[in-house]
Amino acid sequence: MKSPKLAAFISLALLVAYLFLLSSWAIHMILTGVVIGMVIGTLLMVFPALGAWAIYREYRFGSAAEKLGKRLEDANEWPVFQLVLRPSGRPTKESADENFKVFHKQVEQKSDDWRNWYALSLAYDACGDRPRARQAMAKAISLAKP
């Protein structure tokens, strides 16, 4: 799927349909007084609530990252990467590692600038390290808040 927002909307719509269709059944199971029915009924309501929270959290993170990217784009400050691409479009490990070193050094020199953290996040992503890319993006988001 090309659009993360569309995927989030579809996930949310499915979650709402799930809650609508199963909520009466879950409430009925909870009201039976039978322990296993109460447990299953409760889980039928708790798991979708956790799913809704996760969707909301991811949407909020994505929106904040998108706003920062828009700010960089509007200010014409988008980080420039010198990447050698494979036929698949992904960067080679060597070129991604070289770019990472440049942006990591910028963060070390000025660690309170959200722009450096944003660029580092993109460099981590180019290296294929998604967990650290998310951490760096979270740091950029927290630093960019007024």
DSSP file (Angstrom, degrees, kcal/mol; ACC not computed):
  #  RESIDUE AA STRUCTURE BP1 BP2  ACC     N-H-->O    O-->H-N    N-H-->O    O-->H-N    TCO  KAPPA ALPHA  PHI   PSI    X-CA   Y-CA   Z-CA
    1    1 A M              0   0    0      0, 0.0     6,-0.0     0, 0.0     0, 0.0   0.000 360.0 360.0 360.0 133.6    0.0    0.0    0.0
    2    2 A K        +     0   0    0      1,-0.1     0, 0.0     2,-0.0     0, 0.0   0.821 360.0  61.1 -79.9 -33.6    1.5    3.3   -1.0
    3    3 A S     >  -     0   0    0      1,-0.2     4,-2.2     2,-0.0     5,-0.2  -0.855  57.1-165.0-106.4 116.1   -0.2    5.7    1.5
    4    4 A P  H  > S+     0   0    0      0, 0.0     4,-2.4     0, 0.0     5,-0.2   0.856  94.8  55.5 -61.9 -33.3    0.5    5.1    5.2
    5    5 A K  H  > S+     0   0    0      2,-0.2     4,-2.3     1,-0.2     5,-0.1   0.901 107.2  48.9 -66.6 -39.0   -2.4    7.4    6.0
    6    6 A L  H  > S+     0   0    0      2,-0.2     4,-2.6     1,-0.2    -1,-0.2   0.912 111.0  50.4 -65.1 -41.9   -4.7    5.2    3.9
    7    7 A A  H  X S+     0   0    0     -4,-2.2     4,-2.4     1,-0.2    -2,-0.2   0.908 111.3  48.3 -62.7 -41.6   -3.4    2.1    5.7
    8    8 A A  H  X S+     0   0    0     -4,-2.4     4,-2.4     2,-0.2    -1,-0.2   0.902 111.5  50.2 -65.2 -40.4   -4.0    3.7    9.1
    9    9 A F  H  X S+     0   0    0     -4,-2.3     4,-2.6     2,-0.2    -2,-0.2   0.917 111.3  48.0 -64.2 -43.5   -7.6    4.7    8.1
   10   10 A I  H  X S+     0   0    0     -4,-2.6     4,-2.5     2,-0.2    -2,-0.2   0.917 112.0  50.0 -63.6 -43.0   -8.4    1.2    6.8
   11   11 A S  H  X S+     0   0    0     -4,-2.4     4,-2.1     1,-0.2    -2,-0.2   0.913 112.2  47.5 -60.7 -42.9   -7.0   -0.3   10.1
   12   12 A L  H  X S+     0   0    0     -4,-2.4     4,-2.5     2,-0.2    -2,-0.2   0.900 110.7  51.3 -66.1 -41.3   -9.1    2.1   12.1
   13   13 A A  H  X S+     0   0    0     -4,-2.6     4,-2.4     1,-0.2    -2,-0.2   0.909 110.9  48.4 -63.0 -42.1  -12.2    1.3   10.1
   14   14 A L  H  X S+     0   0    0     -4,-2.5     4,-2.4     2,-0.2    -1,-0.2   0.885 110.8  51.5 -64.7 -38.0  -11.7   -2.4   10.6
   15   15 A L  H  X S+     0   0    0     -4,-2.1     4,-2.7     2,-0.2    -2,-0.2   0.915 109.9  48.5 -64.7 -43.5  -11.2   -1.8   14.3
   16   16 A V  H  X S+     0   0    0     -4,-2.5     4,-2.7     2,-0.2    -2,-0.2   0.915 111.9  49.5 -63.4 -42.7  -14.4    0.2   14.6
   17   17 A A  H  X S+     0   0    0     -4,-2.4     4,-2.8     2,-0.2     5,-0.3   0.911 110.7  51.2 -61.6 -42.0  -16.3   -2.5   12.6
   18   18 A Y  H  X S+     0   0    0     -4,-2.4     4,-2.4     1,-0.2     5,-0.3   0.943 112.0  45.9 -59.0 -49.3  -14.8   -5.2   15.0
   19   19 A L  H  X S+     0   0    0     -4,-2.7     4,-1.7     1,-0.2    -2,-0.2   0.912 114.4  48.4 -61.9 -42.5  -15.9   -3.2   18.0
   20   20 A F  H  X S+     0   0    0     -4,-2.7     4,-0.5     1,-0.2    -2,-0.2   0.927 116.2  41.9 -64.2 -45.7  -19.4   -2.6   16.6
   21   21 A L  H  < S+     0   0    0     -4,-2.8     4,-0.3     1,-0.2    -2,-0.2   0.848 125.1  32.4 -73.6 -34.7  -20.0   -6.2   15.6
   22   22 A L  H  X S+     0   0    0     -4,-2.4     4,-2.8    -5,-0.3     5,-0.2   0.550  93.9  86.3-103.1  -7.7  -18.5   -7.9   18.7
   23   23 A S  H  X S+     0   0    0     -4,-1.7     4,-2.7    -5,-0.3     5,-0.2   0.912  92.0  47.1 -64.0 -41.4  -19.3   -5.5   21.5
   24   24 A S  H  X S+     0   0    0     -4,-0.5     4,-2.3     2,-0.2    -1,-0.2   0.905 114.2  48.3 -66.6 -38.2  -22.8   -6.8   22.2
   25   25 A W  H  > S+     0   0    0     -4,-0.3     4,-2.3     2,-0.2    -2,-0.2   0.921 112.4  48.9 -65.3 -43.1  -21.5  -10.4   22.2
   26   26 A A  H  X S+     0   0    0     -4,-2.8     4,-2.3     2,-0.2    -2,-0.2   0.915 111.5  48.8 -63.3 -43.6  -18.6   -9.4   24.5
   27   27 A I  H  X S+     0   0    0     -4,-2.7     4,-2.2     1,-0.2    -1,-0.2   0.917 110.4  51.7 -63.4 -42.1  -21.0   -7.6   26.9
   28   28 A H  H  X S+     0   0    0     -4,-2.3     4,-0.6     1,-0.2    -1,-0.2   0.908 110.2  49.1 -59.5 -42.3  -23.3  -10.7   26.9
   29   29 A M  H >< S+     0   0    0     -4,-2.3     3,-0.7     1,-0.2     4,-0.4   0.893 110.6  50.2 -66.0 -39.1  -20.3  -12.9   27.7
   30   30 A I  H >< S+     0   0    0     -4,-2.3     3,-0.8     1,-0.2    -1,-0.2   0.894 109.6  51.3 -65.1 -39.1  -19.2  -10.7   30.6
   31   31 A L  H 3< S+     0   0    0     -4,-2.2    -1,-0.2     1,-0.2    -2,-0.2   0.543  88.3  82.9 -78.1  -6.9  -22.7  -10.6   32.0
   32   32 A T  T << S-     0   0    0     -3,-0.7    -1,-0.2    -4,-0.6    -2,-0.1   0.828  89.6-137.0 -66.6 -29.5  -23.1  -14.4   32.0
   33   33 A G    <   +     0   0    0     -3,-0.8     2,-0.4    -4,-0.4    -1,-0.1   0.319  61.9 128.8  88.6  -9.7  -21.2  -14.7   35.3
   34   34 A V     >  -     0   0    0     -5,-0.3     4,-2.6     1,-0.1    -1,-0.3  -0.679  61.2-134.8 -80.8 131.2  -19.2  -17.7   34.0
   35   35 A V  H  > S+     0   0    0     -2,-0.4     4,-2.5     1,-0.2     5,-0.2   0.910 102.2  46.4 -56.6 -49.5  -15.5  -17.0   34.6
   36   36 A I  H  > S+     0   0    0      1,-0.2     4,-2.6     2,-0.2    -1,-0.2   0.887 113.7  49.9 -64.6 -36.8  -14.3  -18.1   31.2
   37   37 A G  H  > S+     0   0    0      2,-0.2     4,-2.6     1,-0.2    -1,-0.2   0.890 110.7  49.8 -65.3 -39.6  -17.0  -16.1   29.5
   38   38 A M  H  X S+     0   0    0     -4,-2.6     4,-2.3     2,-0.2    -2,-0.2   0.898 112.1  48.0 -65.5 -40.7  -16.1  -13.1   31.5
   39   39 A V  H  X S+     0   0    0     -4,-2.5     4,-2.5    -5,-0.2    -2,-0.2   0.947 114.6  44.6 -65.6 -48.5  -12.5  -13.4   30.6
   40   40 A I  H  X S+     0   0    0     -4,-2.6     4,-2.2     1,-0.2    -2,-0.2   0.919 113.9  50.4 -63.7 -43.2  -13.1  -13.9   26.9
   41   41 A G  H  X S+     0   0    0     -4,-2.6     4,-0.8    -5,-0.2    -1,-0.2   0.900 111.1  48.7 -60.7 -41.7  -15.6  -11.0   26.9
   42   42 A T  H >X S+     0   0    0     -4,-2.3     4,-2.6     1,-0.2     3,-0.8   0.918 111.1  49.5 -64.7 -43.6  -13.2   -8.7   28.6
   43   43 A L  H 3X S+     0   0    0     -4,-2.5     4,-2.2     1,-0.3    -2,-0.2   0.853 103.1  61.0 -65.1 -33.6  -10.4   -9.7   26.2
   44   44 A L  H 3< S+     0   0    0     -4,-2.2    -1,-0.3     1,-0.2    -2,-0.2   0.775 114.8  35.6 -63.1 -24.1  -12.7   -9.0   23.2
   45   45 A M  H <X S+     0   0    0     -3,-0.8     4,-1.1    -4,-0.8    -2,-0.2   0.783 117.4  50.7 -96.1 -33.3  -13.0   -5.5   24.5
   46   46 A V  H  X S+     0   0    0     -4,-2.6     4,-2.3     2,-0.2     5,-0.2   0.926 104.3  54.6 -74.6 -45.8   -9.4   -4.9   25.7
   47   47 A F  H  X S+     0   0    0     -4,-2.2     4,-2.2     1,-0.2    -1,-0.2   0.907 108.9  47.3 -60.5 -44.0   -7.4   -6.1   22.7
   48   48 A P  H  > S+     0   0    0      0, 0.0     4,-2.7     0, 0.0    -1,-0.2   0.872 109.4  55.2 -64.3 -33.2   -9.2   -3.7   20.3
   49   49 A A  H  X S+     0   0    0     -4,-1.1     4,-2.2     2,-0.2    -2,-0.2   0.915 108.5  47.9 -64.0 -40.9   -8.6   -0.9   22.7
   50   50 A L  H  X S+     0   0    0     -4,-2.3     4,-2.4     2,-0.2    -1,-0.2   0.897 111.3  51.4 -63.6 -39.8   -4.9   -1.7   22.7
   51   51 A G  H  X S+     0   0    0     -4,-2.2     4,-2.5     2,-0.2    -2,-0.2   0.907 108.9  50.1 -62.7 -42.3   -5.0   -1.8   18.9
   52   52 A A  H  X S+     0   0    0     -4,-2.7     4,-2.5     1,-0.2    -2,-0.2   0.905 110.5  50.1 -63.1 -41.3   -6.7    1.6   18.8
   53   53 A W  H  X S+     0   0    0     -4,-2.2     4,-2.6     2,-0.2    -2,-0.2   0.918 111.3  48.6 -62.3 -43.6   -4.1    3.0   21.1
   54   54 A A  H  X S+     0   0    0     -4,-2.4     4,-2.4     2,-0.2    -2,-0.2   0.902 112.1  48.4 -64.7 -41.4   -1.3    1.6   18.9
   55   55 A I  H  X S+     0   0    0     -4,-2.5     4,-2.5     2,-0.2    -2,-0.2   0.926 112.7  48.5 -63.7 -44.5   -2.9    3.0   15.7
   56   56 A Y  H  X S+     0   0    0     -4,-2.5     4,-2.6     2,-0.2    -2,-0.2   0.923 111.6  49.6 -60.6 -45.3   -3.3    6.4   17.4
   57   57 A R  H  X S+     0   0    0     -4,-2.6     4,-2.2     1,-0.2    -1,-0.2   0.911 112.9  46.1 -62.2 -44.0    0.3    6.4   18.6
   58   58 A E  H  X S+     0   0    0     -4,-2.4     4,-2.7     2,-0.2    -1,-0.2   0.882 112.5  50.9 -67.3 -38.3    1.7    5.5   15.2
   59   59 A Y  H  X S+     0   0    0     -4,-2.5     4,-2.6     2,-0.2    -2,-0.2   0.922 110.9  48.2 -64.8 -43.4   -0.5    8.1   13.5
   60   60 A R  H  X S+     0   0    0     -4,-2.6     4,-2.2     2,-0.2    -2,-0.2   0.907 113.2  48.0 -63.3 -42.3    0.6   10.8   15.9
   61   61 A F  H  X S+     0   0    0     -4,-2.2     4,-2.4     2,-0.2    -2,-0.2   0.932 113.6  47.1 -63.0 -47.2    4.3    9.9   15.3
   62   62 A G  H  X S+     0   0    0     -4,-2.7     4,-2.4     1,-0.2    -2,-0.2   0.889 111.7  50.4 -63.5 -40.2    3.9    9.8   11.5
   63   63 A S  H  X S+     0   0    0     -4,-2.6     4,-2.3     2,-0.2    -1,-0.2   0.911 111.1  48.5 -64.6 -42.4    2.1   13.1   11.5
   64   64 A A  H  X S+     0   0    0     -4,-2.2     4,-2.0     2,-0.2    -2,-0.2   0.915 112.9  47.7 -64.6 -42.4    4.8   14.8   13.6
   65   65 A A  H  X S+     0   0    0     -4,-2.4     4,-2.2     1,-0.2    -2,-0.2   0.893 111.4  51.3 -64.9 -39.4    7.6   13.4   11.4
   66   66 A E  H  X S+     0   0    0     -4,-2.4     4,-2.2     2,-0.2    -2,-0.2   0.894 108.2  51.7 -65.0 -39.9    5.7   14.5    8.3
   67   67 A K  H  X S+     0   0    0     -4,-2.3     4,-2.2     2,-0.2    -1,-0.2   0.898 109.7  49.5 -64.0 -40.6    5.3   18.0    9.7
   68   68 A L  H  X S+     0   0    0     -4,-2.0     4,-2.4     2,-0.2    -1,-0.2   0.919 110.1  50.8 -64.8 -41.6    9.1   18.2   10.4
   69   69 A G  H  X S+     0   0    0     -4,-2.2     4,-2.4     1,-0.2    -2,-0.2   0.892 109.6  50.6 -61.2 -39.4    9.8   17.0    6.9
   70   70 A K  H  X S+     0   0    0     -4,-2.2     4,-2.9     2,-0.2    -1,-0.2   0.887 108.2  52.7 -65.2 -39.5    7.5   19.7    5.5
   71   71 A R  H  X S+     0   0    0     -4,-2.2     4,-1.9     2,-0.2    -2,-0.2   0.918 111.2  46.5 -62.3 -42.9    9.3   22.4    7.6
   72   72 A L  H  <>S+     0   0    0     -4,-2.4     5,-3.0     2,-0.2     6,-0.5   0.913 113.8  48.4 -64.3 -42.2   12.6   21.3    6.2
   73   73 A E  H ><5S+     0   0    0     -4,-2.4     3,-1.1     3,-0.2    -2,-0.2   0.919 111.2  49.1 -65.1 -44.1   11.3   21.2    2.7
   74   74 A D  H 3<5S+     0   0    0     -4,-2.9    -1,-0.2     1,-0.3    -2,-0.2   0.857 113.7  46.4 -64.3 -35.1    9.7   24.7    3.0
   75   75 A A  T 3<5S-     0   0    0     -4,-1.9    -1,-0.3    -5,-0.2    -2,-0.2   0.431 111.1-123.3 -86.1   1.1   12.9   26.1    4.4
   76   76 A N  T < 5S+     0   0    0     -3,-1.1    -3,-0.2    -4,-0.3    -2,-0.1   0.886  77.3 122.6  57.2  41.5   14.9   24.4    1.6
   77   77 A E      < +     0   0    0     -5,-3.0    -4,-0.2    -6,-0.2    -1,-0.1   0.085  26.2 147.4-117.8  20.6   17.0   22.6    4.3
   78   78 A W        -     0   0    0     -6,-0.5    -9,-0.0    -5,-0.1    37,-0.0  -0.356  57.0-105.4 -60.5 133.1   16.4   19.0    3.3
   79   79 A P        -     0   0    0      0, 0.0     2,-0.5     0, 0.0    -1,-0.1  -0.320  30.2-133.2 -63.9 141.3   19.5   16.9    4.0
   80   80 A V        -     0   0    0     -3,-0.1     2,-0.4     2,-0.0    39,-0.0  -0.845  19.8-163.9-100.1 125.3   21.5   15.9    1.0
   81   81 A F        -     0   0    0     -2,-0.5     2,-0.9     2,-0.1    15,-0.1  -0.894  15.1-152.3-109.7 137.0   22.5   12.3    0.7
   82   82 A Q        +     0   0    0     -2,-0.4     2,-0.4    13,-0.2    17,-0.1  -0.765  37.5 164.7-104.6  82.7   25.2   11.0   -1.6
   83   83 A L        -     0   0    0     -2,-0.9     2,-0.6    15,-0.1    -2,-0.1  -0.817  37.2-144.4-109.1 140.4   23.9    7.4   -2.1
   84   84 A V        -     0   0    0     -2,-0.4     8,-3.0     8,-0.2     2,-0.3  -0.905  30.8-146.3 -95.7 123.6   24.8    4.8   -4.6
   85   85 A L  B     -A   91   0A   0     -2,-0.6     5,-0.1     6,-0.2    -2,-0.0  -0.685   3.9-134.0 -99.1 145.3   21.6    2.9   -5.4
   86   86 A R    >   -     0   0    0      4,-3.3     3,-1.9    -2,-0.3    -1,-0.0  -0.361  41.3 -95.8 -78.2 169.0   21.1   -0.7   -6.2
   87   87 A P  T 3  S+     0   0    0      0, 0.0    -1,-0.1     0, 0.0    -2,-0.0   0.790 127.0  60.6 -57.7 -25.9   18.8   -1.7   -9.1
   88   88 A S  T 3  S-     0   0    0      2,-0.2    -3,-0.0     1,-0.1     0, 0.0   0.637 118.8-111.5 -76.0 -13.3   16.1   -2.2   -6.5
   89   89 A G  S <  S+     0   0    0     -3,-1.9    -1,-0.1     1,-0.4    -4,-0.0   0.257  80.0 122.1  99.5 -11.6   16.4    1.5   -5.4
   90   90 A R        -     0   0    0      1,-0.1    -4,-3.3    -5,-0.1    -1,-0.4  -0.578  68.1-107.0 -81.5 147.5   17.8    0.8   -2.0
   91   91 A P  B     -A   85   0A   0      0, 0.0    -6,-0.2     0, 0.0     2,-0.1  -0.365  34.2-104.1 -72.4 153.7   21.2    2.3   -1.2
   92   92 A T     >  -     0   0    0     -8,-3.0     4,-2.3     1,-0.1     5,-0.2  -0.436  29.3-117.7 -70.7 153.5   24.3    0.2   -1.1
   93   93 A K  H  > S+     0   0    0      1,-0.2     4,-2.5     2,-0.2     5,-0.2   0.897 112.3  52.8 -60.6 -41.4   25.6   -0.6    2.4
   94   94 A E  H  > S+     0   0    0      1,-0.2     4,-2.0     2,-0.2    -1,-0.2   0.929 111.6  43.4 -62.9 -46.8   28.9    1.2    1.8
   95   95 A S  H  > S+     0   0    0      1,-0.2     4,-2.1     2,-0.2    -1,-0.2   0.880 114.2  51.3 -69.6 -35.5   27.3    4.5    0.6
   96   96 A A  H  X S+     0   0    0     -4,-2.3     4,-2.3     1,-0.2    -1,-0.2   0.906 109.7  50.3 -65.6 -40.4   24.7    4.4    3.4
   97   97 A D  H  X S+     0   0    0     -4,-2.5     4,-2.0    -5,-0.2    -2,-0.2   0.891 109.5  50.8 -64.9 -39.0   27.4    3.9    6.0
   98   98 A E  H  X S+     0   0    0     -4,-2.0     4,-1.5     2,-0.2    -2,-0.2   0.917 112.2  46.4 -64.7 -43.2   29.4    6.8    4.6
   99   99 A N  H  X S+     0   0    0     -4,-2.1     4,-2.2     1,-0.2     5,-0.2   0.887 108.9  56.4 -65.1 -38.6   26.4    9.1    4.8
  100  100 A F  H  X S+     0   0    0     -4,-2.3     4,-2.8     1,-0.2     5,-0.3   0.923 103.7  53.3 -59.0 -44.5   25.6    7.9    8.3
  101  101 A K  H  X S+     0   0    0     -4,-2.0     4,-2.0     1,-0.2    -1,-0.2   0.893 108.6  50.3 -58.6 -40.6   29.1    8.9    9.5
  102  102 A V  H  X S+     0   0    0     -4,-1.5     4,-1.6     1,-0.2    -1,-0.2   0.943 115.4  40.6 -63.1 -48.9   28.5   12.5    8.1
  103  103 A F  H  X S+     0   0    0     -4,-2.2     4,-1.8     1,-0.2    17,-0.2   0.819 112.5  55.1 -74.5 -30.1   25.1   12.9    9.8
  104  104 A H  H  X S+     0   0    0     -4,-2.8     4,-2.2    -5,-0.2    -1,-0.2   0.899 107.1  51.4 -66.4 -39.4   26.2   11.2   13.0
  105  105 A K  H  X S+     0   0    0     -4,-2.0     4,-2.1    -5,-0.3    -2,-0.2   0.887 107.0  53.7 -63.8 -39.1   29.1   13.7   13.3
  106  106 A Q  H  X S+     0   0    0     -4,-1.6     4,-2.2     1,-0.2    -1,-0.2   0.897 108.6  49.1 -62.6 -39.8   26.7   16.6   12.8
  107  107 A V  H  < S+     0   0    0     -4,-1.8    -2,-0.2     1,-0.2    -1,-0.2   0.901 109.9  51.5 -66.3 -40.2   24.6   15.3   15.7
  108  108 A E  H  < S+     0   0    0     -4,-2.2     3,-0.4     1,-0.2    -2,-0.2   0.884 112.9  46.0 -63.0 -37.4   27.7   15.0   17.9
  109  109 A Q  H  < S+     0   0    0     -4,-2.1     2,-0.3     1,-0.3    -2,-0.2   0.866 133.2  14.2 -74.3 -36.5   28.7   18.6   17.1
  110  110 A K    ><  +     0   0    0     -4,-2.2     3,-1.1    -5,-0.2    -1,-0.3  -0.687  67.9 166.6-142.1  83.5   25.2   20.1   17.6
  111  111 A S  T 3  S+     0   0    0     -3,-0.4    -4,-0.1    -2,-0.3    -1,-0.1   0.513  70.9  64.7 -81.5  -4.4   23.0   17.6   19.5
  112  112 A D  T 3  S+     0   0    0     -5,-0.0     2,-0.6     4,-0.0    -1,-0.2   0.361  78.8  96.8 -99.2   6.5   20.3   20.1   20.3
  113  113 A D    X>  -     0   0    0     -3,-1.1     4,-1.3     1,-0.1     3,-0.7  -0.858  61.0-156.0 -99.4 118.6   19.3   20.8   16.7
  114  114 A W  H 3> S+     0   0    0     -2,-0.6     4,-2.5     1,-0.2     5,-0.2   0.793  91.3  64.9 -63.2 -27.9   16.3   18.8   15.6
  115  115 A R  H 3> S+     0   0    0      1,-0.2     4,-2.4     2,-0.2    -1,-0.2   0.892 101.0  49.7 -63.0 -39.4   17.3   19.1   11.9
  116  116 A N  H <> S+     0   0    0     -3,-0.7     4,-2.3     2,-0.2    -1,-0.2   0.900 111.7  48.3 -65.8 -40.0   20.5   17.0   12.7
  117  117 A W  H  X S+     0   0    0     -4,-1.3     4,-2.2     2,-0.2    -2,-0.2   0.876 109.9  52.5 -68.1 -37.1   18.4   14.3   14.4
  118  118 A Y  H  X S+     0   0    0     -4,-2.5     4,-2.0     2,-0.2    -2,-0.2   0.944 111.5  46.0 -62.0 -47.6   16.0   14.3   11.5
  119  119 A A  H  X S+     0   0    0     -4,-2.4     4,-2.1     1,-0.2    -2,-0.2   0.887 111.1  52.9 -63.0 -39.2   18.8   13.8    9.0
  120  120 A L  H  X S+     0   0    0     -4,-2.3     4,-2.8     1,-0.2    -1,-0.2   0.888 106.0  54.5 -63.6 -37.7   20.4   11.1   11.3
  121  121 A S  H  X S+     0   0    0     -4,-2.2     4,-2.3     1,-0.2    -2,-0.2   0.923 108.8  47.4 -60.7 -44.3   17.0    9.3   11.3
  122  122 A L  H  X S+     0   0    0     -4,-2.0     4,-2.2     2,-0.2    -1,-0.2   0.867 111.4  51.9 -64.8 -35.6   17.0    9.2    7.5
  123  123 A A  H  X S+     0   0    0     -4,-2.1     4,-1.6     2,-0.2    -2,-0.2   0.916 108.9  49.5 -67.7 -42.9   20.6    8.0    7.5
  124  124 A Y  H  X>S+     0   0    0     -4,-2.8     5,-2.4     1,-0.2     4,-0.6   0.921 110.9  50.9 -58.7 -43.3   19.7    5.2    9.9
  125  125 A D  H ><5S+     0   0    0     -4,-2.3     3,-1.1     1,-0.2    -2,-0.2   0.899 106.8  53.2 -62.7 -40.4   16.8    4.3    7.7
  126  126 A A  H 3<5S+     0   0    0     -4,-2.2    -1,-0.2     1,-0.3    -2,-0.2   0.836 107.9  52.0 -63.1 -31.7   19.1    4.2    4.6
  127  127 A C  H 3<5S-     0   0    0     -4,-1.6    -1,-0.3   -31,-0.2    -2,-0.2   0.571 119.9-113.0 -79.1  -9.1   21.4    1.8    6.6
  128  128 A G  T <<5S+     0   0    0     -3,-1.1     2,-1.2    -4,-0.6    -3,-0.2   0.583  76.2 131.9  89.0  10.2   18.3   -0.4    7.3
  129  129 A D     >< +     0   0    0     -5,-2.4     4,-1.9     1,-0.2    -1,-0.2  -0.680  23.8 168.6 -98.0  81.2   18.3    0.2   11.0
  130  130 A R  H  >  +     0   0    0     -2,-1.2     4,-2.5     1,-0.2     5,-0.2   0.876  69.9  55.8 -65.4 -41.1   14.6    1.0   11.6
  131  131 A P  H  > S+     0   0    0      0, 0.0     4,-1.9     0, 0.0    -1,-0.2   0.940 113.2  41.5 -59.3 -45.0   14.6    0.9   15.4
  132  132 A R  H  > S+     0   0    0      2,-0.2     4,-2.6     1,-0.2    -2,-0.2   0.839 111.3  57.2 -70.8 -31.2   17.4    3.5   15.7
  133  133 A A  H  X S+     0   0    0     -4,-1.9     4,-2.3     2,-0.2    -1,-0.2   0.920 108.3  46.9 -62.8 -42.4   15.8    5.5   12.9
  134  134 A R  H  X S+     0   0    0     -4,-2.5     4,-2.6     2,-0.2    -2,-0.2   0.895 111.7  51.0 -65.9 -39.7   12.6    5.7   14.9
  135  135 A Q  H  X S+     0   0    0     -4,-1.9     4,-2.1    -5,-0.2    -2,-0.2   0.919 111.6  47.0 -64.0 -42.8   14.5    6.7   18.0
  136  136 A A  H  X S+     0   0    0     -4,-2.6     4,-2.3     2,-0.2    -2,-0.2   0.890 112.5  49.9 -66.4 -38.4   16.3    9.5   16.2
  137  137 A M  H  X S+     0   0    0     -4,-2.3     4,-2.6     2,-0.2    -2,-0.2   0.903 108.8  52.2 -66.5 -39.9   13.1   10.7   14.7
  138  138 A A  H  X S+     0   0    0     -4,-2.6     4,-2.4     1,-0.2    -2,-0.2   0.898 109.6  49.9 -61.4 -39.4   11.5   10.7   18.1
  139  139 A K  H  X S+     0   0    0     -4,-2.1     4,-2.2     2,-0.2    -2,-0.2   0.909 110.2  50.2 -64.6 -42.1   14.4   12.8   19.4
  140  140 A A  H  X S+     0   0    0     -4,-2.3     4,-1.8     1,-0.2    -2,-0.2   0.911 110.9  49.4 -62.3 -41.9   14.0   15.2   16.5
  141  141 A I  H  X S+     0   0    0     -4,-2.6     4,-0.9     1,-0.2    -2,-0.2   0.911 111.5  48.3 -63.8 -43.0   10.2   15.5   17.2
  142  142 A S  H  < S+     0   0    0     -4,-2.4     3,-0.3     1,-0.2    -1,-0.2   0.871 113.4  47.2 -67.9 -35.2   10.9   16.2   20.9
  143  143 A L  H  < S+     0   0    0     -4,-2.2    -1,-0.2     1,-0.2    -2,-0.2   0.802 108.1  56.3 -73.3 -28.9   13.5   18.8   20.2
  144  144 A A  H  < S+     0   0    0     -4,-1.8    -1,-0.2    -5,-0.2    -2,-0.2   0.669  81.0 104.8 -80.0 -15.9   11.3   20.6   17.6
  145  145 A K     <        0   0    0     -4,-0.9    -3,-0.0    -3,-0.3    -4,-0.0  -0.458 360.0 360.0 -67.7 135.2    8.5   21.1   20.0
  146  146 A P              0   0    0      0, 0.0    -1,-0.2     0, 0.0    -3,-0.0   0.496 360.0 360.0 -68.1 360.0    8.4   24.8   21.1
